[in-house]
């Protein structure tokens, strides 16, 4: 479908397809071949029109392009990074971070009918929104109500996580660090950290080295 004047999201998709293709060092022909492999052929001239915002992308094209480029559909729909506001619809504009939080089901978003301001919502509706838009998350997962109940204990954790994020640590790293922190605390030197063997009761590499060192010393003493 020819598109003489791209709408905000369509323009973002076109820009993202072009930028991600170039970042991967792909030519239009190579991207077209990748689309053939996922079963959604898009001709070379059509891809060119998409990137130049001369052709709209339907939902099937969008998913196929995301697969071919190795990203999620959200990454094509929203800007990768910007300090500018994002136009989601002709009458809906919001901050870049807020748009991503909404798209990834972190927070619902509502438009104030009185002021027209668009903002993320943090209330009881948040849990229902998250469960509806992330059906892979069990309903009994940690909720906003749980957070409120443990607010005093969790506040220092939140402050530390926010400080880490401000220092440039990715939220993914913060979340997964909490899963590893107990294991890491077992070792004074993080470079000594070794995964345990699959067999239950198998000593760690560090323990094996310590045992070997001890045995060597004992053997040396006996030799004297």
KEMIDO-929813 format. One record per atom (N, C-alpha, C): residue in one letter; x, y, z. Coordinates in steps of 0.02 Angstrom, whole numbers, padded with zeros to 5 digits, always signed. Example, Ala and Ser with C-alpha at 12.3 -4.5 7.8 and 13.67 -1.06 7.14 Angstrom:
! KEMIDO-929813
A+00660-00284+00390
A+00615-00225+00390
A+00660-00165+00390
S+00642-00112+00354
S+00684-00053+00357
S+00645+00002+00394
! end
This chain:
! KEMIDO-929813
X+00042-00060+00000
X+00000+00000+00000
X+00044+00062+00000
X+00037+00103-00051
X+00075+00165-00055
X+00056+00211+00001
X+00104+00249+00026
X+00091+00293+00083
X+00125+00359+00070
X+00086+00408+00046
X+00115+00472+00027
X+00136+00513+00087
X+00103+00503+00144
X+00120+00541+00205
X+00117+00493+00264
X+00175+00471+00288
X+00177+00421+00342
X+00154+00451+00408
X+00116+00412+00446
X+00095+00431+00513
X+00154+00421+00560
X+00149+00447+00622
X+00207+00445+00668
X+00238+00376+00678
X+00196+00326+00693
X+00223+00260+00706
X+00251+00229+00641
X+00216+00240+00586
X+00241+00214+00522
X+00309+00243+00505
X+00318+00307+00519
X+00382+00340+00506
X+00437+00311+00551
X+00419+00296+00614
X+00467+00266+00660
X+00488+00197+00637
X+00439+00157+00614
X+00454+00090+00589
X+00502+00094+00530
X+00489+00139+00484
X+00532+00146+00425
X+00603+00164+00445
X+00610+00211+00491
X+00676+00232+00514
X+00712+00175+00550
X+00675+00138+00592
X+00706+00083+00629
X+00728+00026+00584
X+00687+00010+00534
X+00706-00043+00487
X+00771-00024+00452
X+00775+00037+00428
X+00836+00060+00393
X+00896+00060+00439
X+00889+00089+00500
X+00946+00094+00545
X+00970+00026+00570
X+00923-00018+00587
X+00942-00085+00611
X+00974-00126+00556
X+00948-00119+00495
X+00978-00155+00438
X+01050-00133+00428
X+01061-00068+00429
X+01129-00042+00419
X+01175-00061+00477
X+01148-00060+00539
X+01189-00079+00597
X+01212-00151+00592
X+01175-00193+00558
X+01193-00262+00550
X+01234-00275+00486
X+01247-00222+00450
X+01287-00227+00389
X+01251-00265+00333
X+01184-00261+00333
X+01145-00296+00283
X+01126-00250+00225
X+01129-00276+00166
X+01102-00240+00108
X+01027-00254+00104
X+00992-00217+00063
X+00921-00230+00054
X+00910-00300+00026
X+00954-00322-00017
X+00949-00389-00046
X+00957-00442+00008
X+01004-00432+00053
X+01015-00481+00107
X+00956-00483+00155
X+00927-00425+00170
X+00868-00424+00213
X+00810-00459+00178
X+00803-00448+00114
X+00750-00482+00075
X+00758-00557+00079
X+00819-00582+00075
X+00831-00654+00080
X+00814-00681+00149
X+00827-00642+00201
X+00809-00663+00268
X+00733-00668+00275
X+00698-00622+00243
X+00625-00624+00245
X+00598-00685+00208
X+00632-00705+00154
X+00613-00766+00120
X+00617-00826+00167
X+00669-00827+00209
X+00680-00883+00255
X+00627-00887+00309
X+00597-00831+00328
X+00544-00833+00379
X+00475-00843+00348
X+00474-00848+00281
X+00411-00862+00246
X+00368-00801+00231
X+00398-00742+00234
X+00361-00681+00218
X+00401-00641+00167
X+00402-00662+00104
X+00442-00627+00054
X+00420-00554+00044
X+00470-00510+00043
X+00457-00440+00027
X+00509-00420-00026
X+00486-00399-00083
X+00531-00384-00139
X+00578-00326-00122
X+00633-00325-00157
X+00685-00275-00145
X+00658-00204-00153
X+00620-00192-00206
X+00594-00125-00217
X+00543-00105-00164
X+00507-00154-00137
X+00458-00140-00084
X+00494-00121-00019
X+00548-00158-00003
X+00588-00141+00056
X+00615-00069+00051
X+00636-00051-00009
X+00662+00016-00019
X+00607+00068-00007
X+00547+00054-00030
X+00490+00100-00019
X+00473+00105+00056
X+00478+00047+00091
X+00464+00048+00163
X+00513+00094+00199
X+00577+00088+00184
X+00627+00129+00217
X+00621+00202+00199
X+00595+00217+00140
X+00586+00287+00120
X+00517+00313+00138
X+00480+00274+00178
X+00414+00294+00202
X+00364+00303+00144
X+00374+00264+00091
X+00329+00267+00034
X+00281+00208+00033
X+00288+00163+00081
X+00243+00106+00084
X+00231+00089+00157
X+00168+00079+00175
X+00151+00062+00244
X+00169-00012+00258
X+00182-00027+00320
X+00198-00096+00341
X+00138-00124+00378
X+00111-00181+00355
X+00055-00211+00392
X+00084-00254+00449
X+00040-00281+00491
X+00063-00316+00551
X+00103-00379+00534
X+00086-00413+00480
X+00123-00473+00461
X+00194-00454+00438
X+00198-00399+00400
X+00264-00375+00379
X+00305-00355+00441
X+00273-00323+00488
X+00308-00298+00548
X+00340-00355+00586
X+00302-00409+00598
X+00329-00466+00635
X+00385-00500+00596
X+00375-00507+00531
X+00427-00538+00489
X+00491-00497+00488
X+00485-00432+00484
X+00543-00388+00485
X+00579-00392+00552
X+00541-00396+00606
X+00571-00403+00672
X+00611-00468+00677
X+00582-00523+00652
X+00617-00587+00653
X+00680-00585+00610
X+00675-00555+00552
X+00732-00552+00506
X+00788-00508+00534
X+00770-00458+00573
X+00821-00412+00601
X+00843-00432+00671
X+00810-00483+00699
X+00829-00508+00765
X+00809-00463+00822
X+00751-00431+00816
X+00726-00387+00869
X+00653-00404+00883
X+00623-00370+00931
X+00552-00379+00944
X+00512-00329+00902
X+00447-00342+00892
X+00406-00293+00857
X+00407-00224+00891
X+00411-00224+00958
X+00413-00160+00994
X+00473-00118+00973
X+00529-00152+00959
X+00589-00115+00941
X+00582-00080+00873
X+00537-00105+00832
X+00523-00071+00768
X+00471-00016+00777
X+00427-00025+00825
X+00372+00022+00834
X+00392+00085+00872
X+00444+00080+00915
X+00464+00136+00957
X+00537+00154+00943
X+00555+00216+00956
X+00625+00237+00945
X+00672+00199+00992
X+00732+00184+00966
X+00781+00149+01007
X+00804+00193+01065
X+00816+00255+01053
X+00835+00301+01106
X+00827+00372+01081
X+00796+00413+01123
X+00787+00483+01105
X+00771+00522+01168
X+00789+00585+01167
X+00770+00629+01222
X+00706+00668+01205
X+00682+00656+01145
X+00621+00690+01124
X+00559+00650+01143
X+00502+00683+01141
X+00439+00647+01154
X+00420+00604+01094
X+00380+00552+01108
X+00361+00504+01056
X+00287+00513+01039
X+00272+00518+00975
X+00203+00523+00953
X+00176+00452+00943
X+00127+00433+00984
X+00097+00367+00979
X+00035+00368+00935
X+00003+00424+00932
X-00057+00435+00892
X-00063+00510+00880
X-00105+00531+00833
X-00110+00603+00819
X-00123+00647+00880
X-00158+00620+00930
X-00173+00659+00990
X-00140+00633+01053
X-00091+00587+01044
X-00058+00558+01103
X+00018+00563+01094
X+00048+00603+01137
X+00121+00611+01138
X+00145+00601+01209
X+00200+00564+01216
X+00225+00551+01284
X+00301+00545+01282
X+00332+00540+01340
X+00404+00532+01344
X+00427+00464+01318
X+00489+00462+01294
X+00516+00401+01265
X+00516+00343+01316
X+00540+00356+01376
X+00543+00303+01427
X+00473+00280+01447
X+00428+00327+01452
X+00359+00310+01470
X+00327+00266+01417
X+00341+00282+01354
X+00313+00243+01299
X+00338+00170+01302
X+00402+00161+01317
X+00429+00094+01322
X+00401+00056+01381
X+00391+00090+01438
X+00362+00058+01497
X+00291+00034+01483
X+00255+00074+01444
X+00187+00054+01425
X+00189-00005+01377
X+00232-00001+01326
X+00235-00053+01275
X+00258-00120+01302
X+00299-00119+01355
X+00324-00181+01384
X+00284-00202+01446
X+00227-00171+01456
X+00180-00189+01509
X+00207-00177+01579
X+00255-00130+01585
X+00278-00113+01652
X+00227-00070+01688
X+00199-00021+01651
X+00149+00023+01680
X+00095+00040+01629
X+00032+00043+01651
X-00020+00067+01605
X-00012+00142+01593
X-00044+00166+01542
X-00038+00237+01525
X-00108+00264+01513
X-00122+00322+01540
X-00187+00354+01531
X-00178+00426+01512
X-00227+00450+01476
X-00226+00521+01455
X-00277+00558+01497
X-00254+00608+01532
X-00298+00649+01574
X-00345+00687+01529
X-00412+00674+01535
X-00459+00708+01490
X-00462+00784+01501
X-00443+00807+01559
X-00446+00878+01574
X-00386+00916+01545
X-00325+00888+01554
X-00265+00922+01533
X-00235+00894+01468
X-00255+00834+01451
X-00227+00802+01392
X-00159+00770+01405
X-00135+00775+01467
X-00070+00747+01484
X-00073+00671+01485
X-00022+00640+01456
X-00017+00567+01455
X+00035+00547+01507
X+00017+00500+01550
X+00064+00478+01602
X+00054+00405+01619
X+00108+00375+01647
X+00102+00307+01673
X+00061+00308+01737
X+00024+00255+01749
X-00020+00250+01807
X+00008+00198+01855
X+00014+00216+01918
X+00038+00168+01969
X-00015+00162+02023
X-00064+00121+02011
X-00116+00108+02060
X-00139+00035+02053
X-00195+00018+02081
X-00218-00051+02079
X-00230-00075+02008
X-00243-00029+01962
X-00255-00049+01893
X-00191-00077+01862
X-00133-00058+01891
X-00069-00080+01864
X-00064-00156+01861
X-00085-00190+01916
X-00079-00263+01918
X-00122-00296+01864
X-00184-00273+01857
X-00228-00302+01807
X-00201-00290+01737
X-00174-00230+01726
X-00145-00214+01660
X-00086-00259+01645
X-00043-00269+01693
X+00017-00310+01683
X-00001-00383+01669
X-00049-00409+01706
X-00068-00479+01696
X-00104-00489+01630
X-00142-00439+01608
X-00177-00446+01545
X-00130-00441+01486
X-00079-00397+01492
X-00033-00386+01436
X+00030-00428+01439
X+00039-00463+01494
X+00094-00511+01500
X+00065-00577+01527
X+00026-00613+01485
X-00006-00675+01508
X+00044-00729+01529
X+00109-00720+01511
X+00159-00769+01531
X+00178-00761+01605
X+00158-00706+01636
X+00173-00695+01707
X+00116-00721+01750
X+00134-00763+01797
X+00082-00794+01840
X+00047-00740+01881
X-00019-00748+01892
X-00057-00698+01931
X-00033-00689+02002
X+00001-00741+02029
X+00024-00735+02098
X+00094-00706+02104
X+00120-00678+02049
X+00184-00644+02052
X+00179-00582+02096
X+00237-00554+02113
X+00240-00495+02156
X+00199-00438+02126
X+00155-00409+02166
X+00109-00357+02142
X+00123-00290+02175
X+00089-00239+02152
X+00095-00173+02182
X+00072-00174+02255
X+00022-00212+02269
X-00002-00218+02338
X+00052-00249+02383
X+00087-00299+02356
X+00142-00329+02393
X+00196-00277+02407
X+00211-00236+02357
X+00262-00184+02365
X+00242-00135+02419
X+00179-00117+02421
X+00155-00070+02472
X+00161-00100+02542
X+00147-00165+02547
X+00150-00199+02612
X+00221-00202+02639
X+00270-00207+02594
X+00340-00213+02615
X+00380-00150+02599
X+00345-00094+02596
X+00375-00031+02573
X+00438-00012+02613
X+00434-00016+02680
X+00490+00006+02721
X+00553-00036+02710
X+00543-00101+02701
X+00600-00145+02689
X+00629-00136+02619
X+00584-00125+02571
X+00605-00122+02501
X+00633-00054+02480
X+00618-00002+02519
X+00641+00065+02499
X+00716+00069+02489
X+00758+00043+02536
X+00830+00046+02524
X+00851+00007+02461
X+00816-00048+02447
X+00831-00086+02387
X+00816-00044+02325
X+00758-00011+02326
X+00739+00032+02270
X+00788+00089+02260
X+00810+00120+02316
X+00858+00175+02312
X+00924+00151+02282
X+00946+00092+02303
X+01010+00065+02277
X+01004+00048+02203
X+00946+00018+02184
X+00936+00000+02114
X+00933+00063+02071
X+00901+00116+02096
X+00896+00178+02059
X+00965+00210+02051
X+01006+00207+02104
X+01074+00234+02100
X+01115+00195+02049
X+01107+00129+02048
X+01143+00088+01999
X+01121+00105+01928
X+01056+00115+01919
X+01030+00132+01852
X+01057+00200+01830
X+01057+00248+01876
X+01083+00315+01860
X+01158+00313+01842
X+01192+00262+01870
X+01264+00255+01857
X+01277+00218+01792
X+01223+00196+01758
X+01231+00163+01693
X+01221+00088+01693
X+01201+00060+01750
X+01189-00013+01752
X+01121-00027+01723
X+01117-00074+01676
X+01054-00090+01643
X+01007-00125+01692
X+00941-00110+01689
X+00892-00142+01734
X+00896-00218+01732
X+00910-00246+01672
X+00917-00319+01667
X+00973-00344+01712
X+01029-00308+01714
X+01086-00328+01755
X+01069-00322+01829
X+01033-00271+01848
X+01013-00262+01918
X+00968-00320+01940
X+00920-00337+01899
X+00873-00391+01916
X+00909-00458+01923
X+00953-00472+01876
X+00987-00537+01878
X+01044-00539+01930
X+01070-00482+01948
X+01120-00480+02000
X+01090-00505+02066
X+01028-00487+02080
X+00995-00509+02141
X+00990-00585+02144
X+00985-00617+02087
X+00981-00689+02085
X+01049-00721+02098
X+01103-00684+02084
X+01170-00711+02090
X+01208-00689+02152
X+01181-00638+02187
X+01219-00607+02240
X+01239-00655+02295
X+01195-00701+02314
X+01212-00749+02367
X+01270-00794+02347
X+01269-00815+02284
X+01323-00858+02260
X+01388-00819+02256
X+01384-00756+02234
X+01445-00716+02228
X+01475-00700+02296
X+01433-00691+02348
X+01458-00675+02414
X+01498-00732+02445
X+01492-00791+02417
X+01529-00849+02442
X+01604-00842+02429
X+01621-00799+02381
X+01690-00791+02360
X+01714-00720+02373
X+01773-00714+02403
X+01800-00647+02416
X+01823-00615+02351
X+01847-00656+02305
X+01871-00631+02240
X+01821-00653+02187
X+01786-00605+02155
X+01735-00625+02105
X+01763-00665+02048
X+01829-00657+02034
X+01859-00696+01979
X+01867-00769+01998
X+01859-00784+02064
X+01864-00853+02086
X+01798-00890+02075
X+01746-00852+02058
X+01680-00883+02052
X+01678-00934+01996
X+01655-00993+02014
X+01647-01047+01965
X+01579-01079+01975
X+01546-01096+01920
X+01483-01131+01925
X+01496-01201+01952
X+01450-01226+01993
X+01457-01294+02018
X+01442-01343+01962
X+01470-01403+01970
X+01459-01455+01920
X+01386-01478+01924
X+01361-01509+01871
X+01292-01531+01869
X+01277-01585+01921
X+01327-01628+01937
X+01314-01682+01985
X+01306-01654+02055
X+01253-01675+02091
X+01243-01650+02159
X+01302-01670+02204
X+01323-01624+02248
X+01377-01637+02293
X+01446-01628+02264
X+01449-01610+02200
X+01514-01601+02167
X+01546-01537+02193
X+01609-01538+02214
X+01641-01477+02240
X+01652-01426+02185
X+01658-01363+02206
X+01671-01311+02157
X+01744-01315+02134
X+01759-01280+02079
X+01827-01278+02055
X+01874-01249+02107
X+01850-01199+02144
X+01892-01168+02196
X+01908-01219+02250
X+01857-01257+02271
X+01868-01308+02322
X+01916-01361+02298
X+01910-01379+02235
X+01955-01429+02206
X+02027-01404+02207
X+02038-01340+02190
X+02105-01312+02190
X+02134-01310+02261
X+02090-01292+02310
X+02113-01289+02380
X+02133-01358+02404
X+02095-01408+02386
X+02111-01477+02406
X+02176-01500+02376
X+02186-01484+02312
X+02248-01502+02278
X+02308-01469+02310
X+02301-01405+02327
X+02355-01367+02359
X+02373-01396+02427
X+02321-01415+02465
X+02331-01443+02531
X+02368-01510+02526
X+02346-01551+02479
X+02377-01617+02469
X+02450-01610+02449
X+02464-01561+02407
X+02533-01549+02385
X+02578-01530+02443
X+02552-01486+02488
X+02591-01465+02547
X+02604-01524+02593
X+02552-01567+02603
X+02560-01625+02647
X+02612-01673+02619
X+02611-01682+02554
X+02659-01726+02521
X+02730-01699+02529
X+02736-01633+02522
X+02802-01601+02529
X+02829-01609+02598
X+02787-01603+02651
X+02809-01611+02720
X+02832-01682+02733
X+02794-01730+02706
X+02814-01801+02716
X+02880-01815+02683
X+02894-01782+02627
X+02956-01793+02592
X+03017-01769+02632
X+03004-01720+02676
X+03059-01694+02718
X+03075-01744+02773
! end
